[in-house]
Amino acid sequence: MTIIFGPLSDPLTSNEWYTPAYLAHAARRTMGEIDLDPATSEFAQKTIKAKQFFTKEDNGLNRFWHGKVWLNPPYREITPWIMKLIDEYFYGRTTEAILLVNAYTESRWFQHLWQFPLCFTRGRINFYNPTKGQSGPCSSSAIAYMGPNIDRFADHFRRYGRIMVSYDGELVQSMKTKLNGKGNSRITPPKANLVVQPRSKKRVIGMGH
Ligand SMILES: C[S@@+](CC[C@H](N)C(=O)[O-])C[C@H]1O[C@@H](n2cnc3c(N)ncnc32)[C@H](O)[C@@H]1O
């Protein structure tokens, strides 16, 4: 039996859908290791294998997120998780991150992700639940990468979907500036290894720690 979960599924259990091993493996290959999974359960850690993790009881939203972070956030109330990850990354505590979300490109929270390289999965991912088994969400997924190793992200995730960089995103803007500065107005498609994700210390806005 295939269970489809999403906004209308059982609110008591809809957060407990875990990442399949091949994606956790690709994340570890990209980042070298996973220092922190800030939204998880003991059970999910058999697959994610993070050095440190926070469960519901710890409340990951109230903690600092150091190092290389894997985040497959609770599907309910996703916005604070996205904003917290972006804050932690630009502040510099999170040095590299991979974020797995439903590809709800129309959502407000998704608009914050266009500034990062994204992998749009080819099909729907089969997540798993310790009691219900395998299941699929109502949509395909998107995986956002934050960090300097865009080529490695592309190498390890392109087999699962299309790697995209937003045309009007910061990465492409920085390429345009470079090209125009040399008197070359022709815009070529962005090549991941030419650009480094700009990282600056920013004030953390609106999230309590
Ligand atoms: C979609 S699952 C992902 C689990 C795991 N990170 C993975 O990738 O397989 C989200 C997890 O976040 C947990 N969670 C919910 N609220 C949380 C909170 N405030 N702090 C930490 N974890 C939380 C849920 O119990 C659930 O296990």
Ligand as a Chemical Component Dictionary entry (heavy atoms), coordinates in Angstrom:
data_LIG
# 
_chem_comp.id                   LIG 
_chem_comp.type                 NON-POLYMER 
_chem_comp.pdbx_formal_charge   0 
_chem_comp.three_letter_code    LIG 
# 
loop_
_chem_comp_atom.comp_id 
_chem_comp_atom.atom_id 
_chem_comp_atom.alt_atom_id 
_chem_comp_atom.type_symbol 
_chem_comp_atom.charge 
_chem_comp_atom.model_Cartn_x 
_chem_comp_atom.model_Cartn_y 
_chem_comp_atom.model_Cartn_z 
_chem_comp_atom.pdbx_ordinal 
LIG C1  C1  C 0  10.796 15.121 8.701  1  
LIG S1  S1  S 1  11.501 14.394 10.155 2  
LIG C2  C2  C 0  13.191 14.288 9.685  3  
LIG C3  C3  C 0  14.022 13.411 10.580 4  
LIG C4  C4  C 0  15.507 13.284 10.204 5  
LIG N1  N1  N 0  16.171 14.547 10.357 6  
LIG C5  C5  C 0  15.666 12.799 8.794  7  
LIG O1  O1  O 0  16.190 13.528 7.940  8  
LIG O2  O2  O -1 15.290 11.653 8.539  9  
LIG C6  C6  C 0  11.485 15.788 11.275 10 
LIG C7  C7  C 0  11.873 15.397 12.688 11 
LIG O3  O3  O 0  11.941 16.592 13.485 12 
LIG C8  C8  C 0  11.460 16.270 14.788 13 
LIG N2  N2  N 0  11.064 17.523 15.457 14 
LIG C9  C9  C 0  9.836  18.119 15.501 15 
LIG N3  N3  N 0  9.893  19.258 16.220 16 
LIG C10 C10 C 0  11.188 19.380 16.636 17 
LIG C11 C11 C 0  11.890 20.340 17.421 18 
LIG N4  N4  N 0  11.263 21.416 17.917 19 
LIG N5  N5  N 0  13.209 20.158 17.647 20 
LIG C12 C12 C 0  13.863 19.064 17.146 21 
LIG N6  N6  N 0  13.245 18.123 16.395 22 
LIG C13 C13 C 0  11.932 18.277 16.143 23 
LIG C14 C14 C 0  10.318 15.310 14.529 24 
LIG O4  O4  O 0  10.002 14.581 15.696 25 
LIG C15 C15 C 0  10.894 14.476 13.387 26 
LIG O5  O5  O 0  11.588 13.373 13.908 27 
# 
loop_
_chem_comp_bond.comp_id 
_chem_comp_bond.atom_id_1 
_chem_comp_bond.atom_id_2 
_chem_comp_bond.value_order 
_chem_comp_bond.pdbx_ordinal 
LIG C1  S1  SING 1  
LIG S1  C2  SING 2  
LIG S1  C6  SING 3  
LIG C2  C3  SING 4  
LIG C3  C4  SING 5  
LIG C4  N1  SING 6  
LIG C4  C5  SING 7  
LIG C5  O1  DOUB 8  
LIG C5  O2  SING 9  
LIG C6  C7  SING 10 
LIG C7  O3  SING 11 
LIG C7  C15 SING 12 
LIG O3  C8  SING 13 
LIG C8  N2  SING 14 
LIG C8  C14 SING 15 
LIG N2  C9  SING 16 
LIG N2  C13 SING 17 
LIG C9  N3  DOUB 18 
LIG N3  C10 SING 19 
LIG C10 C11 SING 20 
LIG C10 C13 DOUB 21 
LIG C11 N4  SING 22 
LIG C11 N5  DOUB 23 
LIG N5  C12 SING 24 
LIG C12 N6  DOUB 25 
LIG N6  C13 SING 26 
LIG C14 O4  SING 27 
LIG C14 C15 SING 28 
LIG C15 O5  SING 29 
# 
